[in-house]
Amino acid sequence: MLEKALENIADKILALDESSLSGLWDKYKEKMEHFDTSKEWEKAVIIFFIINSVRVKNHIFNEQVKQSQGSKRSKKKPKAELPSYLKLVK
């Protein structure tokens, strides 16, 4: 039951837009840095780390995509470019 609840939360978070979340980053960082014992402070900490989690997830995802595209490109043999003063003779 707990795992299912966490999966539902993750689904909802994944549906959020990173750029919109990033706009809230400073707000929740500020709230988190001013500790108090309230539930609002606790929520601010959780929200701050949710925003960071989405940012980190997207960064890792983009790096992996870029890396996999780079390995696909390196498998293709690049055409040997001739210096401008040489001509290809067949």
N, C-alpha and C positions, 0 to 999 in steps of 0.2 A: 504494500500500500504506500509506504514512504517512497519507494523507488518510482512508482507510477506518478506520484505527486511531483517529484523532482523532474521527471521526464516532461510532464505537462508544463512546469515552469520553464524548462529549457526550450520547449517548443515556442512558448510565448516570447521569450527573450530573443530567440533566433528570428522572429518575425519583426523585430524592431530594427529601425534604420540606424546604422552606425553614425552617420553624420548628425542626426537629431540627438542621439545619445551624447556625442562628443560635445555638443553645445551645452549640455548639462554638467559636464565633467568638472568645470571650475566651481560651480555652485555646490556640488556635493563634496568636493575636496575641501572647500571652505568650511562647510558644516562639520565634516569629519574632524578637521583639525581643531575645532573648538569643542573639546570633550565636555560632556555633561552626562548625567545618569538617566537621561530621558529616552523614551522609546523612539522619539524623532531622531536623536543622535544615532541610535542603533540602526534605524532604517537608512539613514544617510550613509553609514559605513557599508551596508549591504548594497545599496544602489551604486555607490562609488565603485565597489569591486565588480559589480555586474557590468558596469560600463567598461571598466578595464578588461574584463573577461572577453567581452565582445571585440574590443580593439585588438587584444592579443590573438584571439582566434582568427580574426580576419588577416592579421599580419602573417601568422603562420600559414594560413591558407594561400595567401598571395605569393609568399616566398616559395611554397611547394609547387604551385602552378608555374611560376617563373622558372624554377629549377627544372621541372619536367619538360617545359617547352625548350629550355636551353639544351637539354640532353637530346631532344628530338632533332634540333637543328644541328648539333654536332655530329649526329649519325649521318646526315646528308653530306656528301662530298662536295665541298665548295669548289666552284670552278676556279681553276688556276688563272689568275689574272696576269696578263703579259704586260711588261712595262710598255709605255706608250711608244717607244721607238722600235719595238719588235712587231712583226706581223706573223700571223699563223699561216704556215704554208702546208698544204695537204698534198 
